[in-house]
Amino acid sequence: MQAKDIEESLQSIQQQIVAKNYSQALALLERFEQLQPEHVEGLYMQAVCQRYQGELEIALQTLQRLKRLSPEHGRGFQEEGHT
């Protein structure tokens, strides 16, 4: 994926999250993850959606993966606190 494509995908996903369409956002994130499995912003968004859908254990697993990839990702720790 080109940087422009990544940015557009993340913007589309963010729009779904803002609109509280978490299932749709997770579907988009699933496709995004197939192309960018270690993209920390995608993992962060995935954990947010999982938390909002009440999938707390899955969200925590996603955050663990995010922290392994990017230990300095502060919002990942913040999201863990919300979960």
C-alpha positions as CSV (number, residue, x, y, z in Angstrom):
1,M,0.0,0.0,0.0
2,Q,1.2,3.5,-0.8
3,A,1.3,6.1,2.0
4,K,-1.6,7.9,0.4
5,D,-3.7,4.8,0.3
6,I,-2.9,4.0,4.0
7,E,-3.9,7.6,5.0
8,E,-7.2,7.3,3.0
9,S,-8.0,4.0,4.6
10,L,-7.4,5.2,8.1
11,Q,-9.5,8.3,7.5
12,S,-12.3,6.2,6.2
13,I,-12.1,4.0,9.3
14,Q,-11.9,7.0,11.6
15,Q,-15.1,8.3,10.0
16,Q,-16.8,5.1,10.9
17,I,-15.6,5.2,14.5
18,V,-16.8,8.8,14.9
19,A,-20.2,7.8,13.5
20,K,-20.2,4.9,16.0
21,N,-20.3,2.3,13.3
22,Y,-17.9,0.0,15.1
23,S,-18.8,-3.1,13.2
24,Q,-18.2,-1.4,9.9
25,A,-15.0,0.1,11.2
26,L,-13.8,-3.4,12.3
27,A,-14.7,-4.8,8.9
28,L,-12.5,-2.1,7.3
29,L,-9.8,-2.7,9.8
30,E,-9.8,-6.4,9.1
31,R,-9.1,-5.7,5.4
32,F,-6.5,-3.1,6.4
33,E,-4.7,-5.5,8.7
34,Q,-4.3,-8.0,5.9
35,L,-2.3,-5.4,4.0
36,Q,-0.7,-3.7,6.9
37,P,-0.5,-6.3,9.8
38,E,1.9,-4.2,11.9
39,H,0.5,-0.8,11.4
40,V,0.2,0.6,15.0
41,E,-2.5,3.2,14.3
42,G,-4.7,0.5,12.7
43,L,-4.2,-1.7,15.8
44,Y,-5.0,1.2,18.1
45,M,-8.3,1.8,16.2
46,Q,-9.1,-1.9,16.3
47,A,-8.7,-1.9,20.0
48,V,-10.9,1.1,20.4
49,C,-13.7,-0.5,18.4
50,Q,-13.4,-3.8,20.2
51,R,-13.7,-1.9,23.5
52,Y,-16.8,0.0,22.4
53,Q,-18.3,-3.3,21.3
54,G,-17.7,-4.8,24.7
55,E,-15.0,-7.2,23.5
56,L,-12.7,-6.3,26.3
57,E,-10.4,-9.3,26.4
58,I,-9.9,-9.1,22.6
59,A,-9.2,-5.4,22.9
60,L,-6.6,-6.1,25.6
61,Q,-4.9,-8.7,23.3
62,T,-4.8,-6.2,20.5
63,L,-3.3,-3.6,22.8
64,Q,-0.6,-6.1,23.9
65,R,0.3,-6.6,20.2
66,L,0.4,-2.9,19.7
67,K,2.7,-2.4,22.7
68,R,5.1,-5.1,21.5
69,L,5.3,-3.4,18.1
70,S,5.5,0.2,19.5
71,P,6.3,0.3,23.3
72,E,6.3,4.1,23.2
73,H,2.7,4.4,21.7
74,G,1.2,6.4,24.6
75,R,-2.4,6.2,23.4
76,G,-2.2,2.5,23.5
77,F,-1.5,2.7,27.2
78,Q,-4.3,5.2,27.6
79,E,-6.7,2.9,25.8
80,E,-5.6,0.0,28.0
81,G,-6.6,2.2,31.0
82,H,-10.1,2.7,29.5
83,T,-10.4,-1.1,28.9
